[in-house]
Amino acid sequence: MGDENPVKIPHSPTFGECLRIEPCKLYEAIVIIKWPDEEKYNTSAMGLRVGNNEMIYLHPYLDTDTYELLSNPVVELITINFTDDVEIFAIAALSGLQSGSAVEELDHSSLTIKEGYGFLKNSQTMILGKINHRNQKFTLKYDGSSFDDVNLVTTEFPVTFEIERLKVFQSSTVSQPVNRGDNLALEAIVYASKIPAIQKQANSFQKVHELVDKVRGFQHDIRRFSASRRALTVCNIIDNFLDKTLAKPH
């Protein structure tokens, strides 16, 4: 983890406040799951929401190793890690897709492994969670007063995993100030990670082309405006990912 003696946050109703997470909003995190019967760990970048009941809800892409692991009843515990390192997000999101075997996106030097589960060392907040419900529909209702013509917004997610937090740790590692290049890099990663799923759809050429254009636009702005080493490294990772993904027959 970020340091040798992280501070444990008590299991309390102030969970969201401790993490500065607002209910129902989408946050990006790194999810780490141990492969059953192997000392190997699947690492994925994933959006999550915290419900008003303070449960955590994950919505993974289908046909991914992460989805298969979350669906496996043998798998009970996962860790959720919040980091500002966009290079970690790029590696976790764009490597090891749909391998069907215990491929590790990150080597063990990037992890702290304790009692059969792994935490990301370079993270500010770490959650040990238990999978409560698998493959359920989740209907999200939240105040939409900031929108022009509605006061209540309802969104349904067909594939959802409900996670109960067991322990929460915070590192003494100080997060870096928000950098425009890093924000653009995260957006580029999110759009690039959608491409393999879109490619499986019928008549996907136009959609894939639009996604690639969005990603290239983010990369252009990163290289134009940002001197962030991490963001520029992410651009190279995305280039390699697109070269491999777009070259595959579909």
N, C-alpha and C positions, 0 to 999 in steps of 0.2 A: 504494500500500500504506500501511500505518500510518505509515511514516516513509520517508525517502529512502534510508536505508542499512540495510535489513533484514539480519539475521544468517542466513546459510545454515547449515542443519544438515547435517552430513555424512551421506551415504548409508551407514547403518550398522544393525546389528541392534538398536540401542537406539531405533529410530524411535518405537515405541509409548510408550516411557518418556519420550522427549523431549516428546511431545505430551500426556503423561498420559492416553493412550488405552489401555483394556484390550481385549484380543482378544475379538471376538464381541459386544461390547455395542453397542447402537445409539446413535449420536451424530448430532446435527443440524448440517448445514453448508450453505453456499451454493455451488452448483456453477455455474460460468460456462463457456459454450461459444461459440466464434465460429461464426457462420453461414458456411457455405462461400461463397466468392466475394463476400462482403459485409463491410464494416467495421461489422458489428453483432454484438451479443453477447446470447445467451440467458442469463438468470439464473434459477435455480430453487432453492428450499429443498428439501433432500432428506436423508433419513436414510441413514446409511452404517455399515458395519461393517468392522473390520480383522480379517482372518483370522489364524490362527496362522502362516501363511506370510508375513504382513505385507503381503499384497495388500489393496487396498481394494475393497469390494463395494458397488455401488449398486443400488437396487431402485426404479426410477422407475415412476410410474403410466403405464399404457398410454394411448394416445390423447392424448398431450401432445407439445408441441414438443420438450421435453427428451428424451423417449423416441425420437422420430424422429431427432434429431440424434445421439444416442448410437448408434443403429442404423446410421447412415450411414457406410459404409466410408471415405468421404473425410475424415471427422472423426477425427483421431488424438489430439489433445491437448486436455485440459480443465484447469481449475483448481478446486481445492477450498479453500474459505475458511471459517475458523472465526471467528465473531464473537459478541459478546454483545448486539448491537443487534437487538432483536425487531422494530423497525419495518422493518428491511431484510428480515427473514424474512417479514413480512406482505406486503410489496410483491412479493417474489420468488415467494411461494407463491400469491398470490391475484390476480395480474394476468397478462395475456397467455396465458391458458389456451387451448390448442388453436387458436391463431390460424392455423397453417399457413403463416405468413409471418414474415419477420424483424422481429417486434415486439420492442422492447427494454423490459424491465421497469425497468431503471435507466438513467439517462442517463450519459454518459461522464464526467461530473464526479465520479461515485461510484467510478470505476474507474481503475486504473493499467494502461495498455496497453503491453505490451512484446513485440516479436517475434511479433506475431500472436495473442497470447492476453491475456486480461484478468484482473487481480486486483482483489479488493474492497479499496478503501482502508481502510475501517473494519473491519479484521480483525486478529486477534492472530497467527494462524498461517495460512500459505498453502502449498498443495501444487500443484506442476505434475505432472500425471499423464498417462500414456499408456494408451489403451484396449487391453487385451490380448485379451479375449474378450467377445463380444457375445451377448446373448440365450441364455445358458446357464443350466442349472439349478445351483443352489448349495445343497449340504446342509451345514448348520451343526451341529456337535456341540460341546458345551461342558459343563463341569462343572456339574451342577445340585445340588450337595450342600446348597445353601441351601434347596432345596425339601424338602417333608416326605417324599415317598415315592419319589423317583428320584435317581439319582446321575449320570445322563447324559441330557441333553436334546438331541433332534434336531429341527431345523426345516428344512424345504425351501422355497426361494424359486424359483418357476418362471422368473422373468425377472430375470436378474442380469447386470451388467456388471462385469468384473474390471479394476481400474485398478492399474497399476504406478506407483509414485511415481518421478519423475525428479529433482525438486529439492524441498526443503522450506525455507521461509523463516519466520522469526519476527520480528515487529515489536517495537519497543521500546514500543509503545503498551500501557499498563497496562489490563487488563480491569477492568470495574466489579464491585463486590461483588454477590453474588447477591441479587436483589430478588424478593420473592414475587409482586409484580404482573407482572414480566417473565416469570417461570416460568409463571404462569397464562396470560399472553398467548401464549406459545409453544404451550401445550397447545390453546388455542382455535384457533390457526392450523392446527395439525395436523388437528384434527377438521373444521374448515371446508374444508380442501383436499380432504378425502375426498368431499365432497358431489357434485361433478360426475361422478365415476366411479360412485358409487352410483346416481345418477339414471338412468344408462344401463341399469341392471338391471331385470328384470321385477319387478313388484309392489314397487317401491322406496319407496312413500309412507311406510310405517311406519319404515323404516330412516333415511330422510332426516329425518323428524320427530324421531327419537331423537337424531340427530347435531346438529340445530339446537338441541334442548333442552340438549344438553351444552355447545355453544358459548355459548348464552345464559347458562347457569349460570356459566361461566368469566367472561364479561363482567360479570355481576352482582357477582361477588366482586372483580374488578379495580376496579370503580367504588366498591365498598364499602370495600375495604381498602387500595388502592394510591394513592399520590400520584405515581406514576411517569408523567411526561409521555409517555414512549415507549409505555408500556402503554395509556394512554388514547387515544393516537393510533391504536394498533393496533385498539382497539375500533371506532373510526370507520371504519377501512379494512375491517374485517370486516362492519360494518353495510352498507356500500356493496356489498361482494361478495355478501352474502346477498340484498340487494334485487335485484341483477341476476340472480343465479343462480336464485333461486326464482321469478322472474317469467318465465323462459324456458319455452316449452312443451316437454314431453318425451314 
